[in-house]
Amino acid sequence: MFLKALLIVCAQSACMLLIIDKPMYATESVRMGCGFMTFDTVPEWGLDSQGKSQIGPTHGSVVVDSRGQIYISSNLGIFVFSPDGTIVRRYLGGDYTGLHDMEMRNEDGNDFIYGARNQAGEGIKIEAVTGAVKLHLGIPTETECGLDIARWSPTAITVGPDGDIYLSDGYASNRIFRFSQDGKYRSHFGRKGNGTKEFNTAHGMTLDDRYSPPRLLICDRNHQPKGRLVHYDLEGTYIEEVISGLGMPTAVAIQGDYVSVPDLHGRLVILDKNNTIMAVLGFNRDPKTRGSFKVPQEQWQEGIFCGTHGSCWDAQGNLYVQDWNVSGRIMKLVRVSDDQ
């Protein structure tokens, strides 16, 4: 709820009564995590001067470019923030809406956003600085892939070392499609199910360059009995189950040896290179708000997530975390140095 503060201003003999809306949820920073993975929240990061969200409902992703700017996708489009939480530009409507997942890639000195648009049923490549759309990836034809695809709803995208693009059809067939860097269909793998080599909502995905050669790290969000992460090689061959029991893992972001894994049940898990849990951040114990899209801004709690959906590291090891949220929630977590 909002607290209405009363301020009486006297000018000469007249008095004016001003009513100022100030959000009651504004609070001190909260420390979370443990050991090497300890973070402080940044209250009101990214909010406007009235303390309100600027980005609209969120069901998307967050990425950081080579200059340290933060790109946040919402139902309205893409918002670009400076590290201090100020909006520096935005791309709204049209091709920029419904980016369920994004990855940032620097190619020949230029930053590009690769995005999976679930409602539009496509993959997309966007020049980050100008917003120019460079590539659309549509449904492969039956002639190309041997499949008669009636519905396509991509949820995740990543790019291999050679420029091949991997697009997960996580809300429909649960197949992962591989395209050349110019958008030509190459191959696909996977199918829906709860078997070892099947996906039950292949929701998130990234290139896992902690290994040589690199692998695909995929969030099998609804796999029973609990959500899991799995490794596949770049040709689409199953390697191993990385870890299970993660609830509903929605995305994966890697920096060095560490992986950030948002869980839609309202927490963020950090794994090391051995894929051992190092820290659990922002765990929500309230069943009424845990995993819920409909938590309005006035009910947000500092340091407590609602339905974590996307995350990304910056060069300093700070984390940006997006909730699946009706009001549009993005949080900055600042990594605590060893001497603090």
QUIMOGI-V614737 format. One record per pair of residues at least 6 apart in sequence whose ideal C-beta (glycine too) atoms are under 8 Angstrom apart, sorted by sequence separation. I is the first residue (numbers start at 1). GAP is how many residues later the second one is. If there is no record, write none. Layout:
i,gap
I,GAP
I,GAP
This chain:
i,gap
9,6
10,6
32,6
33,6
47,6
48,6
64,6
65,6
72,6
81,6
82,6
105,6
106,6
117,6
126,6
127,6
142,6
159,6
160,6
168,6
169,6
179,6
180,6
192,6
193,6
194,6
208,6
221,6
232,6
233,6
253,6
254,6
262,6
263,6
271,6
272,6
284,6
289,6
300,6
313,6
314,6
323,6
8,7
9,7
31,7
32,7
44,7
46,7
47,7
63,7
64,7
71,7
72,7
80,7
81,7
104,7
105,7
116,7
117,7
126,7
127,7
140,7
142,7
158,7
159,7
168,7
169,7
178,7
179,7
190,7
191,7
192,7
193,7
207,7
208,7
220,7
231,7
232,7
252,7
253,7
261,7
270,7
271,7
312,7
322,7
323,7
8,8
31,8
32,8
46,8
62,8
63,8
71,8
72,8
79,8
80,8
104,8
115,8
116,8
125,8
126,8
157,8
158,8
168,8
169,8
177,8
178,8
190,8
191,8
192,8
207,8
208,8
219,8
220,8
230,8
231,8
252,8
260,8
261,8
269,8
270,8
311,8
312,8
322,8
323,8
8,9
9,9
31,9
32,9
46,9
62,9
71,9
72,9
80,9
104,9
105,9
114,9
115,9
124,9
125,9
140,9
157,9
167,9
168,9
178,9
190,9
207,9
208,9
220,9
230,9
231,9
252,9
260,9
261,9
270,9
311,9
321,9
322,9
7,10
8,10
30,10
31,10
62,10
70,10
71,10
80,10
103,10
104,10
114,10
115,10
125,10
139,10
157,10
166,10
167,10
177,10
178,10
206,10
207,10
219,10
220,10
230,10
231,10
251,10
260,10
261,10
269,10
270,10
289,10
311,10
320,10
321,10
6,11
7,11
29,11
30,11
61,11
62,11
69,11
70,11
79,11
80,11
102,11
103,11
114,11
115,11
124,11
156,11
157,11
166,11
167,11
177,11
178,11
205,11
206,11
218,11
230,11
231,11
251,11
259,11
269,11
270,11
295,11
310,11
311,11
320,11
6,12
7,12
29,12
60,12
61,12
69,12
70,12
78,12
102,12
103,12
113,12
114,12
123,12
124,12
156,12
166,12
167,12
176,12
190,12
205,12
217,12
218,12
229,12
230,12
249,12
250,12
258,12
259,12
268,12
269,12
295,12
310,12
320,12
321,12
6,13
7,13
29,13
60,13
69,13
70,13
77,13
78,13
102,13
112,13
113,13
123,13
124,13
139,13
154,13
155,13
165,13
166,13
175,13
176,13
205,13
217,13
218,13
228,13
229,13
249,13
250,13
258,13
267,13
268,13
308,13
309,13
319,13
320,13
5,14
6,14
29,14
58,14
60,14
69,14
77,14
78,14
99,14
101,14
102,14
112,14
113,14
122,14
123,14
138,14
154,14
155,14
156,14
164,14
165,14
175,14
176,14
204,14
205,14
217,14
218,14
228,14
229,14
249,14
250,14
258,14
267,14
268,14
292,14
293,14
308,14
309,14
318,14
319,14
4,15
5,15
28,15
58,15
59,15
60,15
68,15
77,15
100,15
101,15
112,15
113,15
122,15
154,15
155,15
164,15
165,15
175,15
204,15
216,15
228,15
229,15
246,15
248,15
249,15
257,15
258,15
267,15
289,15
291,15
292,15
308,15
309,15
318,15
4,16
27,16
58,16
59,16
76,16
77,16
99,16
100,16
111,16
112,16
122,16
153,16
154,16
155,16
164,16
165,16
174,16
175,16
202,16
203,16
215,16
216,16
228,16
247,16
248,16
257,16
259,16
266,16
267,16
290,16
291,16
305,16
307,16
308,16
318,16
319,16
4,17
5,17
26,17
55,17
57,17
58,17
76,17
99,17
100,17
110,17
111,17
121,17
152,17
153,17
154,17
163,17
164,17
174,17
202,17
203,17
204,17
215,17
216,17
227,17
228,17
229,17
246,17
247,17
248,17
266,17
267,17
289,17
290,17
306,17
307,17
318,17
3,18
4,18
26,18
56,18
57,18
78,18
99,18
100,18
110,18
111,18
121,18
153,18
163,18
165,18
173,18
174,18
202,18
203,18
215,18
216,18
226,18
227,18
228,18
247,18
266,18
286,18
305,18
306,18
307,18
317,18
2,19
3,19
55,19
56,19
57,19
69,19
77,19
98,19
110,19
153,19
162,19
173,19
174,19
199,19
201,19
202,19
203,19
215,19
226,19
227,19
265,19
306,19
316,19
2,20
3,20
56,20
77,20
97,20
98,20
152,20
200,20
201,20
213,20
214,20
226,20
227,20
229,20
247,20
249,20
258,20
284,20
2,21
3,21
55,21
76,21
78,21
98,21
151,21
152,21
199,21
200,21
201,21
213,21
223,21
226,21
227,21
228,21
282,21
283,21
284,21
2,22
75,22
97,22
98,22
112,22
151,22
159,22
164,22
200,22
201,22
227,22
282,22
283,22
284,22
1,23
73,23
75,23
97,23
149,23
176,23
200,23
208,23
229,23
246,23
266,23
282,23
306,23
55,24
104,24
149,24
174,24
199,24
200,24
215,24
266,24
281,24
26,25
54,25
99,25
174,25
217,25
265,25
266,25
46,26
73,26
147,26
174,26
176,26
222,26
265,26
282,26
305,26
73,27
174,27
221,27
264,27
300,27
23,28
137,28
147,28
174,28
221,28
243,28
295,28
21,29
22,29
23,29
73,29
95,29
170,29
176,29
194,29
220,29
221,29
300,29
21,30
96,30
121,30
122,30
137,30
171,30
194,30
219,30
295,30
296,30
297,30
71,31
95,31
121,31
123,31
170,31
219,31
293,31
295,31
296,31
121,32
122,32
145,32
170,32
219,32
229,32
243,32
293,32
294,32
295,32
297,32
54,33
71,33
121,33
169,33
170,33
219,33
242,33
293,33
119,34
123,34
168,34
243,34
46,35
78,35
91,35
96,35
118,35
168,35
217,35
118,36
168,36
227,36
117,37
118,37
140,37
168,37
217,37
268,37
47,38
60,38
61,38
66,38
95,38
116,38
266,38
267,38
281,38
46,39
60,39
61,39
63,39
65,39
116,39
166,39
266,39
282,39
45,40
60,40
61,40
62,40
63,40
64,40
66,40
91,40
116,40
125,40
145,40
176,40
266,40
268,40
281,40
44,41
46,41
59,41
60,41
61,41
63,41
65,41
116,41
144,41
147,41
197,41
266,41
267,41
60,42
71,42
73,42
115,42
123,42
137,42
176,42
196,42
217,42
219,42
265,42
266,42
42,43
114,43
145,43
189,43
221,43
248,43
264,43
268,43
67,44
114,44
123,44
208,44
210,44
264,44
66,45
114,45
140,45
196,45
204,45
206,45
209,45
263,45
264,45
65,46
137,46
155,46
156,46
161,46
190,46
203,46
204,46
206,46
208,46
210,46
229,46
262,46
135,47
136,47
155,47
156,47
158,47
160,47
189,47
203,47
204,47
205,47
206,47
207,47
210,47
262,47
78,48
135,48
140,48
155,48
156,48
157,48
158,48
159,48
187,48
188,48
189,48
203,48
204,48
206,48
262,48
155,49
156,49
158,49
187,49
262,49
63,50
166,50
168,50
261,50
114,51
116,51
170,51
208,51
260,51
268,51
116,52
118,52
161,52
260,52
281,52
78,53
101,53
118,53
161,53
260,53
268,53
61,54
100,54
101,54
103,54
105,54
160,54
100,55
101,55
102,55
103,55
258,55
100,56
101,56
103,56
123,56
176,56
71,57
158,58
178,58
250,58
251,58
253,58
255,58
250,59
251,59
253,59
254,59
260,59
262,59
176,60
250,60
251,60
253,60
262,60
264,60
156,62
255,62
65,63
156,63
210,63
164,70
160,74
250,74
156,95
101,103
103,103
101,104
101,150
61,190
102,208
101,209
37,221
83,231
37,233
59,234
57,236
33,237
73,237
37,241
38,241
36,242
37,242
39,242
70,242
35,243
34,244
35,244
37,244
53,244
70,244
34,245
52,245
33,246
68,246
32,247
33,247
68,247
85,247
33,248
61,248
62,248
64,248
72,248
32,249
60,249
61,249
62,249
63,249
64,249
32,250
59,250
60,250
62,250
64,250
70,250
72,250
58,251
61,251
64,251
74,254
64,256
62,258
72,258
43,259
62,259
62,260
41,261
61,261
41,262
60,262
58,264
58,265
59,265
58,266
58,267
57,268
62,268
57,269
57,270
58,270
32,271
57,271
58,271
25,272
30,272
56,272
58,272
25,273
29,273
30,273
55,273
23,274
24,274
25,274
28,274
53,274
54,274
23,275
25,275
27,275
53,275
55,275
25,276
53,276
25,277
39,279
39,280
46,284
45,285
45,286
46,286
45,287
42,289
41,290
42,290
41,291
42,291
41,292
42,292
40,293
41,293
39,294
40,294
39,295
2,296
39,296
40,296
1,297
38,297
39,297
37,298
38,298
32,301
33,303
31,305
